[in-house]
């Protein structure tokens, strides 16, 4: 596991609170605004930051993240730009763990070795590559682990006890439980089901367990944070970005402020979840 | 690169054809994909499954499809003998139903109760809606808005057959986006839904399974040609979009080294323009829709939009086995433009009384290029994989005829 991730979860455990993991797409709505957002996230309560690598065909994502990906691409964002965003951010923030999330083809096109080397240099801590299941571990996962980058794997309600060991074998950093059978941002997670899933996962792994895909607001995030080690929110955040844009899809004076206000609100929910 | 002893043994147990193929899907789908593979492996060696499929293919689809000597076309071209494998005479008007019939029987064996599909030209959508109606199963067909506009007759056909056609408005609003949307539906409905993929692409076992269901074309053609001419053809020609009709014709002949095999991609406005669908000729290997294969993509690995006058060929990828056969050098892949396909379309109507679909019109365009310089005893077998009724509006618009 990356040192930053290990330190982050150790600190949270000591404080008996869950991590809040906001998601934004690298380069959405443009590189400068995205860089400002990134700068503001830790202060707004992000414990870990998940940054999307935009892709033309994001098959596991719902309309909000698809639109976010498309905005980033229209703004001319390349994979190298996302890595540069992270590298720039690291100048100001040496400690917040950063996870890159995306699909395999842009990485494959960039070159796996070159990508891993550049991601490592940029200060990336872990990778989520949605369309690389455990069956394709040799592609990226094994070389990433040997460089000390974490590979965070998605586990879904359809992943049964028999399959879990396969999925968890090369997982490191944390496990990402997909709380709904479906695409991002389309249904709400059922906190009772999530709680029992987290119990089931803990029988198979000692890694921290993050939950995402169906969390839209502070109250839902708080529910999840009572049982899980981290709550991930993506669609609600990129929707707030979208709603702040002008008619031509450009960032406005409200974009950063409103997005960070939402992040602050959800972070309060996550961080106060176990107080009472 | 080593040359394979046989070209017919792939894929390996993980669905790889050399570096191509595989199972690049989200974890939510993996357990389901594995269960489809398990069910498929049991069914394929089950005599009862094959008997049931054969019966439907014979009595409902109308197989075997005829092998037809295109005499007037042959005389017109003045060279090689041209035969058509008449898969456009199948029920629903194309080869697509061969595969749909196989997959829906598998879905029933798996206890699935809801069918989804993607479609480009609408031929696969119509074939899927047809088998869903036959077995009384609800059916949702995802279709890009662009394709809905240019394939109205097929959209109406699907609705008549009881299917719901869901317009896809993301991306280029064509086949690739319809496939994204179908995969999203499947992820959200894994418990009761079977996804009938229409071509030899997608995660393993789909490329192999669709090939096996379509190989009935090549198996019949081998037998029919042997009976008719006392030997195998010299050259096979078929159009390739995703590549299912071509794989169906080619696969039984892959180890017949004297049979030349040619796949014809859609060159759209020309392969040197940015408006074509020639993924093998102009693409490079990448990962999309569950498999590694040749893809049209930009320098950053973003998938680019394909173009073809034929909605069925308008896809930026290609089945992974075709990618492997290209790299092995076993099949040569060429291309034909929109204009060449339109010319072939019209010639076939006039000379043979057959209105071909725009997809096989691309194959015919290549036949027209190659046949004149070949000797009279050279036999070309072309897969006439679909009929063109669905395309008459597109053709009218392209040649400047108003049907209003």
Interface residues (C-beta under 8 A of the other chain):
Chain A: X55 X56 X57 X58 X59 X60 X62 X63 X66 X73 X78 X79 X103 X104 X105 X106 X107 X108 X109 X110 X130 X131 X132 X133 X134 X135 X136 X153 X154 X155 X156 X157 X158 X159 X160 X163 X167 X178 X180 X181 X182 X183 X186 X187
Chain B: X14 X22 X23 X24 X25 X26 X27 X28 X29 X30 X31 X32 X170 X171 X176 X177 X180 X183 X184 X187 X188 X189 X190 X191 X286 X287 X288 X289 X290 X295 X297 X299 X300 X301 X302 X303 X304
